[in-house]
């Protein structure tokens, strides 16, 4: 009889491509992963891993069994979903990931509502960039993720996921009160071709979107400052150190010396929840999505 937890370890190895990656995804030590694989090899009766430089790779038998393991674990997820659906109770644990402004402007109210309505549901949240969140849901690290893409830059979404739109988040341009365009009712992005920009870290989804969008308008952005938090970006703007794109979700108070002006051709982020389709019937996921939708409706109203 093949052990389910050892199959889960093999599946994590196949998904992550390394022992250390599997250990991180499963929240265990690398030693624990190696021990589980050694036991699984004894159960199967042949090697599942082979050395590959300083790392390891799956053998033919390992890849074959990993394919079966993925299907078996999916069936287990379906079984758990059906049992929960039959009980109809929102209980147990739910792991949620969310990008930073959603973690600040959307999740707190949703999690508070879940705690009141479903006190037996234990939710833990982690702040992550959208692409990392999606990978975490696919791997099974998270049950649900709140992610985003932009009106002109969709987020790559693998097969096997379900999603629910939560809200459309408008974004403005923030500038110092003394900026020549601060008194305008609307602006165009290309009008800031000669300005310094404050932006997110290179590699982040919103940073890549900004570069893509400005270059598409013939503007090569001059990046002066990089800051993860919108509050830090606005503090830099308040000192006249550049301009930035300022989404409204989770924005918080705008400093007195900053003006935010809408863009004439509206820029919007699409915010939605994603989860594994084979977990679609879990009452805990449905309850969490409903809570997020309710808060999202309040945010945009």
Residue frames relative to the residue before (quaternion, step in Angstrom):
aa qw qx qy qz dx dy dz
X 1.0000 0.0000 0.0000 0.0000 0.00 0.00 0.00
X 0.3453 -0.7435 0.5353 0.2035 3.60 -0.73 1.04
X 0.4208 -0.7192 0.5077 0.2188 3.53 -0.96 0.98
X 0.4891 -0.7036 0.4335 0.2790 3.60 -0.76 1.07
X 0.6715 0.4967 -0.3162 0.4498 3.59 0.90 -0.83
X 0.6348 0.5045 -0.3386 0.4774 3.61 1.09 -0.60
X 0.6170 0.5135 -0.3442 0.4869 3.58 1.09 -0.62
X 0.6171 0.5340 -0.3426 0.4655 3.59 1.08 -0.69
X 0.6355 0.5212 -0.3191 0.4719 3.57 1.06 -0.76
X 0.6450 0.5070 -0.3148 0.4773 3.59 0.97 -0.83
X 0.6384 0.5266 -0.3207 0.4608 3.57 0.97 -0.85
X 0.6516 0.5078 -0.3114 0.4696 3.59 0.98 -0.84
X 0.6278 0.5273 -0.3311 0.4671 3.59 1.03 -0.75
X 0.6674 0.4980 -0.3019 0.4642 3.56 0.92 -0.88
X 0.6832 0.4886 -0.2888 0.4594 3.60 0.99 -0.81
X 0.7624 0.3948 -0.2000 0.4721 3.57 0.88 -0.99
X 0.3895 -0.7648 0.4450 0.2556 3.57 1.14 -0.51
X 0.7832 0.1782 -0.1287 0.5817 3.60 1.23 0.11
X 0.6128 -0.5468 0.4214 0.3845 3.55 -1.27 0.43
X 0.6671 0.5024 -0.3103 0.4542 3.58 0.92 -0.88
X 0.6483 0.5127 -0.3177 0.4646 3.58 1.01 -0.78
X 0.6438 0.5129 -0.3158 0.4719 3.57 1.00 -0.82
X 0.6393 0.5321 -0.3206 0.4532 3.57 0.99 -0.87
X 0.6611 0.5021 -0.3053 0.4665 3.57 0.95 -0.90
X 0.6770 0.5034 -0.2936 0.4495 3.58 0.93 -0.88
X 0.7278 0.4109 -0.2251 0.5008 3.57 1.08 -0.74
X 0.3651 -0.7504 0.4669 0.2925 3.59 1.35 -0.16
X 0.5417 0.5504 -0.4356 0.4624 3.55 0.92 1.02
X 0.6119 -0.5402 0.4156 0.4013 3.57 -1.30 0.01
X 0.6144 -0.5307 0.4217 0.4038 3.57 -1.26 0.33
X 0.5974 0.5646 -0.3542 0.4460 3.57 1.12 -0.66
X 0.6474 0.5182 -0.3211 0.4574 3.58 0.99 -0.82
X 0.6279 0.5243 -0.3332 0.4689 3.58 1.04 -0.76
X 0.6656 0.5059 -0.3030 0.4573 3.59 0.88 -0.93
X 0.6550 0.5138 -0.3134 0.4570 3.58 0.97 -0.83
X 0.6559 0.5080 -0.3152 0.4608 3.58 0.96 -0.85
X 0.6645 0.5012 -0.3066 0.4617 3.57 1.00 -0.81
X 0.6224 0.5327 -0.3433 0.4593 3.58 1.04 -0.74
X 0.6574 0.4973 -0.3078 0.4752 3.59 0.99 -0.81
X 0.6492 0.5129 -0.3229 0.4595 3.58 0.99 -0.81
X 0.6249 0.5297 -0.3387 0.4627 3.61 1.01 -0.73
X 0.6441 0.5047 -0.3281 0.4720 3.60 1.01 -0.73
X 0.6423 0.5194 -0.3258 0.4599 3.59 1.02 -0.78
X 0.7060 0.4580 -0.2572 0.4750 3.57 0.97 -0.90
X 0.3782 -0.7572 0.4549 0.2770 3.55 1.08 -0.72
X 0.7636 0.2179 -0.1948 0.5757 3.60 1.20 0.40
X 0.6391 -0.5547 0.3631 0.3899 3.61 -1.18 0.49
X 0.2106 -0.7698 0.5931 0.1061 3.54 -1.09 0.85
X 0.7520 0.2746 -0.1545 0.5789 3.57 1.30 -0.44
X 0.0782 -0.7652 0.6366 0.0554 3.54 -1.19 0.63
X 0.5552 -0.6066 0.4432 0.3569 3.58 -1.11 0.64
X 0.0245 -0.7752 0.6309 -0.0199 3.52 -1.11 0.84
X 0.7686 -0.1766 0.0676 0.6111 3.55 0.21 1.31
X 0.7850 -0.2231 0.2032 0.5409 3.56 -0.70 -1.11
X 0.6968 0.4428 -0.2692 0.4959 3.56 1.28 -0.19
X 0.4649 -0.6349 0.5217 0.3294 3.53 -1.22 -0.58
X 0.1381 -0.7473 0.6383 0.1228 3.52 -1.35 0.28
X 0.5431 -0.6033 0.4659 0.3521 3.55 -1.23 0.40
X 0.4136 -0.6646 0.5604 0.2703 3.55 -1.07 0.74
X 0.7015 -0.4144 0.3298 0.4768 3.58 -1.26 -0.01
X 0.6530 0.4988 -0.3084 0.4793 3.56 0.99 -0.86
X 0.6343 0.5406 -0.3255 0.4467 3.58 1.06 -0.78
X 0.6637 0.4910 -0.3060 0.4741 3.58 0.96 -0.86
X 0.6293 0.5383 -0.3308 0.4524 3.57 1.00 -0.82
X 0.7037 0.4520 -0.2693 0.4774 3.56 0.86 -0.97
X 0.6085 0.5545 -0.3547 0.4432 3.59 1.08 -0.68
X 0.6208 0.5304 -0.3427 0.4647 3.60 1.04 -0.74
X 0.6539 0.4888 -0.3054 0.4902 3.58 0.98 -0.85
X 0.6331 0.5486 -0.3353 0.4310 3.58 0.95 -0.87
X 0.6417 0.5265 -0.3317 0.4484 3.60 0.94 -0.85
X 0.6753 0.4787 -0.2962 0.4765 3.59 0.97 -0.86
X 0.6354 0.5310 -0.3290 0.4538 3.59 1.00 -0.81
X 0.6813 0.4848 -0.2910 0.4648 3.59 0.88 -0.94
X 0.6097 0.5340 -0.3495 0.4701 3.58 1.11 -0.63
X 0.6530 0.5026 -0.3093 0.4746 3.58 1.01 -0.80
X 0.6141 0.5323 -0.3424 0.4714 3.57 1.08 -0.71
X 0.6293 0.5279 -0.3258 0.4682 3.58 1.01 -0.83
X 0.6526 0.5091 -0.3106 0.4674 3.56 0.97 -0.86
X 0.6448 0.5229 -0.3183 0.4577 3.57 0.98 -0.85
X 0.6541 0.5037 -0.3098 0.4716 3.57 0.95 -0.87
X 0.6366 0.5278 -0.3214 0.4614 3.57 1.03 -0.83
X 0.6679 0.5033 -0.3022 0.4574 3.59 0.93 -0.90
X 0.6413 0.5132 -0.3275 0.4671 3.59 0.99 -0.81
X 0.6629 0.4901 -0.3072 0.4754 3.58 0.92 -0.90
X 0.6513 0.5191 -0.3192 0.4521 3.58 0.99 -0.84
X 0.6406 0.5230 -0.3234 0.4600 3.57 1.02 -0.78
X 0.6605 0.4815 -0.3036 0.4897 3.57 1.02 -0.79
X 0.2381 -0.8110 0.4988 0.1919 3.54 1.09 -0.75
X 0.5717 0.5937 -0.3800 0.4198 3.59 1.21 0.33
X 0.3407 -0.7209 0.5708 0.1959 3.55 -1.07 0.83
X 0.2617 0.7608 -0.5318 0.2644 3.55 0.00 1.36
X 0.6566 0.5511 -0.3704 0.3577 3.55 -1.35 0.02
X 0.6348 -0.5240 0.4220 0.3799 3.54 -1.30 -0.50
X 0.0426 -0.7779 0.6269 0.0072 3.54 -1.13 0.72
X 0.1678 -0.7878 0.5892 0.0635 3.58 -0.70 1.15
X 0.0600 -0.8174 0.5716 -0.0388 3.56 -0.69 1.17
X 0.1352 -0.7549 0.6358 0.0871 3.56 -1.10 0.79
X 0.0132 0.8038 -0.5940 0.0299 3.58 -1.10 0.66
X 0.4925 -0.6350 0.4964 0.3285 3.58 -1.09 0.67
X 0.7278 -0.5225 0.2119 0.3904 3.61 -1.06 0.73
X 0.7246 0.4269 -0.2951 0.4535 3.63 0.70 -0.91
X 0.6117 0.5083 -0.3558 0.4908 3.61 1.15 -0.46
X 0.6140 0.5428 -0.3443 0.4581 3.58 1.07 -0.73
X 0.7129 0.4236 -0.2466 0.5015 3.57 1.13 -0.63
X 0.8164 0.3304 -0.1459 0.4507 3.59 0.78 -0.99
X 0.7607 0.3637 -0.1809 0.5062 3.61 1.22 -0.30
X 0.7180 0.5011 -0.2662 0.4032 3.56 0.76 -1.07
X 0.6361 0.5523 -0.3826 0.3794 3.68 0.74 -0.80
X 0.6934 0.4591 -0.2896 0.4738 3.60 0.84 -0.92
X 0.6462 0.5191 -0.3251 0.4553 3.61 1.00 -0.78
X 0.6750 0.4843 -0.2995 0.4692 3.59 0.92 -0.89
X 0.6236 0.5300 -0.3422 0.4617 3.60 1.05 -0.70
X 0.6512 0.5062 -0.3157 0.4691 3.60 1.00 -0.81
X 0.6411 0.5176 -0.3250 0.4642 3.60 1.01 -0.79
X 0.6433 0.5265 -0.3334 0.4447 3.59 0.97 -0.78
X 0.6636 0.4871 -0.3015 0.4811 3.60 1.06 -0.74
X 0.7510 0.4254 -0.2225 0.4534 3.58 0.81 -1.05
X 0.8041 0.1439 -0.0420 0.5753 3.59 1.10 -0.72
X 0.0965 -0.8645 0.4900 0.0565 3.61 0.51 1.14
X 0.6666 0.4985 -0.3144 0.4564 3.62 1.18 -0.35
X 0.5651 0.5555 -0.3907 0.4684 3.57 1.30 0.14
X 0.1558 -0.7847 0.5963 0.0663 3.58 -0.77 1.07
X 0.0776 -0.8152 0.5738 -0.0140 3.56 -0.49 1.25
X 0.0455 -0.7602 0.6466 0.0437 3.55 -1.03 0.83
X 0.1801 -0.8086 0.5580 0.0490 3.54 -0.92 0.99
X 0.0668 -0.7733 0.6288 0.0469 3.55 -1.17 0.67
X 0.3832 -0.7142 0.5426 0.2206 3.56 -0.99 0.88
X 0.1427 0.7883 -0.5787 0.1526 3.58 -0.73 1.14
X 0.5608 -0.5673 0.4807 0.3640 3.53 -1.27 0.43
X 0.6719 -0.5515 0.3090 0.3859 3.63 -1.06 0.71
X 0.6812 0.4880 -0.3144 0.4460 3.62 0.77 -0.95
X 0.6472 0.5041 -0.3180 0.4752 3.61 1.00 -0.79
X 0.6315 0.5365 -0.3301 0.4521 3.59 1.03 -0.77
X 0.6536 0.5116 -0.3145 0.4606 3.58 0.93 -0.92
X 0.6508 0.5007 -0.3235 0.4701 3.59 0.92 -0.86
X 0.6450 0.5340 -0.3179 0.4446 3.57 1.03 -0.78
X 0.6392 0.5040 -0.3258 0.4808 3.59 1.05 -0.72
X 0.6445 0.5212 -0.3217 0.4577 3.59 0.94 -0.89
X 0.7005 0.4659 -0.2675 0.4697 3.60 0.95 -0.89
X 0.5049 -0.6467 0.4353 0.3707 3.59 1.16 -0.47
X 0.4160 0.6996 -0.4794 0.3281 3.60 1.25 0.23
X 0.7806 0.1664 -0.0749 0.5978 3.57 1.15 -0.71
X 0.4329 -0.6867 0.5210 0.2638 3.55 -1.16 0.64
X 0.7992 0.0720 0.0335 0.5958 3.55 1.12 -0.76
X 0.0418 -0.7901 0.6105 0.0350 3.58 -1.09 0.65
X 0.2568 -0.7113 0.6314 0.1714 3.53 -1.19 0.71
X 0.0123 0.8218 -0.5614 0.0960 3.56 -0.50 1.26
X 0.2358 -0.7682 0.5771 0.1458 3.55 -1.30 0.08
X 0.0197 0.7227 -0.6803 -0.1202 3.45 -1.43 0.11
X 0.5045 -0.6543 0.4797 0.2953 3.58 -1.31 0.17
X 0.6972 -0.4974 0.3320 0.3954 3.54 -1.23 0.54
X 0.7898 0.2658 -0.1373 0.5355 3.61 1.08 -0.64
X 0.7407 0.3247 -0.1935 0.5554 3.60 1.26 0.19
X 0.1359 -0.8293 0.5369 0.0745 3.64 0.11 1.22
X 0.4522 -0.6543 0.5391 0.2770 3.53 -1.24 0.58
X 0.4738 -0.6698 0.4919 0.2914 3.57 -0.91 0.93
X 0.0719 -0.8152 0.5745 -0.0163 3.57 -0.75 1.10
X 0.3380 -0.7568 0.5170 0.2138 3.64 -0.58 1.06
X 0.6209 -0.5271 0.4201 0.4002 3.54 -1.29 0.26
X 0.7288 0.4567 -0.3124 0.4033 3.53 -1.27 0.38
X 0.6424 0.4928 -0.3333 0.4832 3.58 1.26 0.18
X 0.2523 -0.7147 0.6284 0.1749 3.53 -1.23 0.62
X 0.0631 -0.8144 0.5753 0.0429 3.59 -1.12 0.50
X 0.1583 -0.7615 0.6245 0.0708 3.51 -1.33 0.53
X 0.3923 -0.7114 0.5300 0.2433 3.58 -0.76 1.01
X 0.2380 -0.7893 0.5562 0.1048 3.57 -0.97 0.93
X 0.7659 -0.2371 0.1794 0.5700 3.59 0.92 -0.87
X 0.3433 -0.6568 0.6142 0.2713 3.52 -1.41 0.16
X 0.1926 -0.8145 0.5449 0.0517 3.55 -0.69 1.16
X 0.2750 -0.7724 0.5450 0.1752 3.64 -0.37 1.15
X 0.1709 -0.7671 0.6107 0.0967 3.55 -1.22 0.60
X 0.2088 -0.7713 0.5949 0.0874 3.55 -1.04 0.89
X 0.4362 -0.6214 0.5491 0.3494 3.54 -1.32 -0.11
X 0.2120 -0.7718 0.5900 0.1062 3.57 -0.86 1.01
X 0.0507 0.7906 -0.6046 0.0828 3.56 -0.96 0.95
X 0.6298 -0.5207 0.4129 0.4022 3.55 -1.28 0.32
X 0.6149 -0.5830 0.3886 0.3620 3.57 -1.10 0.72
X 0.6945 0.4697 -0.2732 0.4716 3.59 1.15 -0.54
X 0.4189 0.7067 -0.4741 0.3167 3.62 1.23 0.04
X 0.5906 -0.6123 0.3902 0.3522 3.63 -0.97 0.76
X 0.7328 0.4096 -0.2373 0.4888 3.62 1.12 -0.57
X 0.4129 0.7570 -0.4436 0.2442 3.61 1.26 -0.03
X 0.7071 0.4608 -0.2729 0.4618 3.60 1.10 -0.51
X 0.4917 0.6827 -0.4182 0.3425 3.59 1.27 -0.04
X 0.5022 -0.6324 0.4959 0.3193 3.58 -1.22 0.51
X 0.7760 -0.0109 0.0132 0.6305 3.59 1.13 -0.72
X 0.1748 -0.7652 0.6102 0.1077 3.55 -1.29 0.38
X 0.3215 -0.6803 0.6081 0.2530 3.53 -1.39 0.12
X 0.5872 -0.6140 0.3918 0.3532 3.58 -0.99 0.81
X 0.6586 0.5354 -0.3289 0.4139 3.58 0.94 -0.81
X 0.5521 0.6103 -0.3959 0.4075 3.61 1.23 -0.22
X 0.6830 0.4609 -0.2778 0.4938 3.57 1.28 -0.23
X 0.2333 0.8199 -0.4940 0.1712 3.58 1.22 0.50
X 0.7526 0.3835 -0.2102 0.4923 3.61 1.06 -0.71
X 0.5442 0.6288 -0.3950 0.3904 3.59 1.26 0.14
X 0.4673 -0.5896 0.5636 0.3411 3.52 -1.35 0.33
X 0.2570 -0.7705 0.5676 0.1345 3.56 -1.10 0.77
X 0.2138 -0.6961 0.6680 0.1529 3.50 -1.29 0.65
X 0.0654 0.8336 -0.5392 0.1003 3.59 -0.61 1.06
X 0.6494 -0.4969 0.4150 0.3990 3.50 -1.41 0.00
X 0.6842 -0.4889 0.3407 0.4203 3.57 -1.27 0.22
X 0.5820 -0.5786 0.4471 0.3556 3.54 -1.15 0.69
X 0.7390 0.3621 -0.2973 0.4842 3.55 -0.93 0.95
X 0.5935 0.5479 -0.3755 0.4544 3.58 1.18 -0.40
X 0.6356 -0.5821 0.3505 0.3666 3.55 -1.07 0.79
X 0.6944 0.4754 -0.2914 0.4549 3.62 0.88 -0.91
X 0.6061 0.5314 -0.3586 0.4708 3.60 1.09 -0.61
X 0.6718 0.4919 -0.3056 0.4618 3.58 0.86 -0.94
X 0.6172 0.5351 -0.3433 0.4634 3.58 1.07 -0.71
X 0.6589 0.5160 -0.3195 0.4444 3.61 0.87 -0.91
X 0.6490 0.5068 -0.3197 0.4688 3.60 0.93 -0.86
X 0.6542 0.5235 -0.2986 0.4569 3.57 0.93 -0.96
X 0.7040 0.4822 -0.2721 0.4448 3.58 0.85 -0.99
X 0.6800 0.4805 -0.3013 0.4647 3.60 0.85 -0.91
X 0.6647 0.4956 -0.3122 0.4637 3.58 0.91 -0.84
X 0.6147 0.5493 -0.3383 0.4538 3.56 1.15 -0.64
X 0.6963 0.4171 -0.2568 0.5246 3.58 1.25 -0.40
X 0.5966 -0.6117 0.3421 0.3909 3.55 1.26 0.33
X 0.5660 0.5835 -0.3790 0.4421 3.58 1.26 0.35
X 0.1906 -0.7431 0.6288 0.1271 3.59 -0.82 0.96
X 0.3219 -0.8038 0.4625 0.1907 3.59 -0.17 1.27
X 0.2799 -0.7294 0.6036 0.1590 3.53 -1.09 0.83
X 0.1696 -0.8194 0.5431 0.0695 3.58 -0.14 1.32
X 0.1577 -0.8122 0.5589 0.0546 3.57 -0.60 1.18
X 0.8148 0.0442 0.0339 0.5771 3.58 0.95 -0.89
X 0.1812 -0.7615 0.6160 0.0886 3.55 -1.17 0.72
X 0.1140 0.7827 -0.6011 0.1144 3.58 -0.82 1.03
X 0.4648 -0.7013 0.4745 0.2589 3.56 -0.93 0.93
X 0.7628 0.3869 -0.1935 0.4806 3.58 0.85 -1.01
X 0.5176 -0.6413 0.4677 0.3195 3.57 -1.00 0.82
X 0.6141 0.5519 -0.3573 0.4366 3.61 1.01 -0.72
X 0.6454 0.5002 -0.3169 0.4826 3.60 1.05 -0.74
X 0.6264 0.5313 -0.3373 0.4599 3.58 0.98 -0.79
X 0.6851 0.4800 -0.2889 0.4656 3.59 0.89 -0.92
X 0.6049 0.5452 -0.3565 0.4581 3.60 1.10 -0.60
X 0.6399 0.5044 -0.3169 0.4854 3.58 1.06 -0.73
X 0.6314 0.5243 -0.3251 0.4697 3.57 1.02 -0.82
X 0.6350 0.5576 -0.3277 0.4224 3.59 0.97 -0.85
X 0.6988 0.4293 -0.2611 0.5092 3.58 1.19 -0.50
X 0.5542 -0.6518 0.3735 0.3585 3.57 1.27 0.27
X 0.4547 0.7319 -0.4065 0.3039 3.58 1.20 0.49
X 0.8065 -0.1615 0.0786 0.5632 3.59 1.20 0.33
X 0.4139 -0.6442 0.5613 0.3140 3.53 -1.35 -0.39
X 0.0659 -0.7971 0.5982 0.0496 3.59 -1.23 0.34
X 0.4834 -0.5904 0.5477 0.3433 3.52 -1.37 0.24
X 0.0891 -0.8206 0.5645 -0.0053 3.57 -0.77 1.07
X 0.2273 -0.7682 0.5854 0.1244 3.63 -0.22 1.23
X 0.5080 -0.6873 0.4344 0.2845 3.59 -1.08 0.66
X 0.5923 0.5741 -0.3760 0.4221 3.60 1.08 -0.62
X 0.8558 0.0638 -0.0687 0.5087 3.57 -0.80 1.03
X 0.3289 0.7863 -0.4809 0.2056 3.60 1.22 0.29
X 0.2555 -0.7752 0.5378 0.2108 3.59 0.87 -0.88
X 0.7485 -0.3854 0.2680 0.4685 3.60 -1.27 -0.08
X 0.3130 -0.7277 0.5819 0.1842 3.56 -1.06 0.83
X 0.4960 -0.6704 0.4542 0.3136 3.64 -0.75 0.97
X 0.6419 -0.5667 0.3652 0.3653 3.58 -1.15 0.72
X 0.7369 0.4301 -0.2361 0.4650 3.59 1.00 -0.77
X 0.6132 0.5145 -0.3492 0.4871 3.58 1.28 0.34
X 0.1296 -0.7535 0.6389 0.0851 3.55 -1.10 0.77
X 0.1617 -0.7594 0.6224 0.0991 3.56 -1.02 0.86
X 0.0813 -0.8150 0.5733 -0.0224 3.55 -0.71 1.14
X 0.4620 -0.6828 0.4849 0.2920 3.64 -0.82 0.92
X 0.4314 -0.6603 0.5507 0.2733 3.54 -1.24 0.55
X 0.5788 -0.6356 0.3843 0.3366 3.57 -0.90 0.97
X 0.7249 0.2347 -0.1690 0.6252 3.58 0.98 -0.83
X 0.4056 -0.7956 0.3851 0.2330 3.52 0.07 1.42
X 0.2453 -0.7300 0.6238 0.1334 3.54 -1.07 0.92
X 0.0288 0.8119 -0.5813 0.0467 3.58 -0.76 0.99
X 0.2699 -0.6987 0.6348 0.1898 3.51 -1.25 0.64
X 0.2892 -0.7283 0.5946 0.1800 3.56 -1.03 0.82
X 0.1230 -0.8038 0.5815 0.0249 3.56 -0.65 1.14
X 0.1362 0.8044 -0.5657 0.1196 3.58 -0.75 1.00
X 0.4326 -0.6636 0.5506 0.2635 3.51 -1.35 0.39
X 0.0843 -0.7831 0.6146 0.0435 3.57 -1.10 0.75
X 0.0528 0.7734 -0.6297 0.0509 3.55 -1.18 0.66
X 0.6255 -0.5383 0.3931 0.4055 3.57 -1.23 0.32
X 0.5139 -0.6792 0.4309 0.2982 3.56 -0.82 1.01
X 0.6598 0.5146 -0.3287 0.4379 3.60 1.04 -0.65
X 0.6633 0.4467 -0.3130 0.5124 3.61 1.30 -0.01
X 0.3118 0.8214 -0.4481 0.1652 3.56 1.33 0.13
X 0.7201 0.4616 -0.2598 0.4482 3.61 1.02 -0.69
X 0.4463 0.6899 -0.4721 0.3194 3.61 1.18 0.02
X 0.4443 -0.7088 0.4726 0.2773 3.62 -0.65 1.01
X 0.6166 0.5583 -0.3610 0.4216 3.60 1.04 -0.68
X 0.6585 0.4868 -0.3095 0.4834 3.59 1.01 -0.77
X 0.6498 0.5070 -0.3293 0.4608 3.58 0.91 -0.83
X 0.6476 0.5176 -0.3223 0.4571 3.60 0.98 -0.81
X 0.6612 0.5045 -0.3072 0.4625 3.58 0.96 -0.87
X 0.6516 0.5048 -0.3189 0.4678 3.60 0.95 -0.83
X 0.6376 0.5228 -0.3276 0.4614 3.60 0.98 -0.82
X 0.6551 0.5087 -0.3129 0.4627 3.59 0.96 -0.86
X 0.6529 0.5072 -0.3072 0.4712 3.58 1.00 -0.82
X 0.6397 0.5197 -0.3283 0.4614 3.59 0.99 -0.79
X 0.6508 0.5228 -0.3186 0.4490 3.59 0.96 -0.88
X 0.6749 0.4686 -0.2948 0.4879 3.58 0.93 -0.86
X 0.6268 0.5421 -0.3345 0.4487 3.58 1.01 -0.77
X 0.6345 0.5227 -0.3303 0.4638 3.59 1.01 -0.75
X 0.6524 0.5044 -0.3105 0.4727 3.58 1.03 -0.76
X 0.6343 0.5525 -0.3342 0.4251 3.58 1.02 -0.82
X 0.7632 0.3760 -0.2075 0.4829 3.58 0.89 -0.88
X 0.5597 0.6210 -0.3970 0.3787 3.63 1.19 -0.21
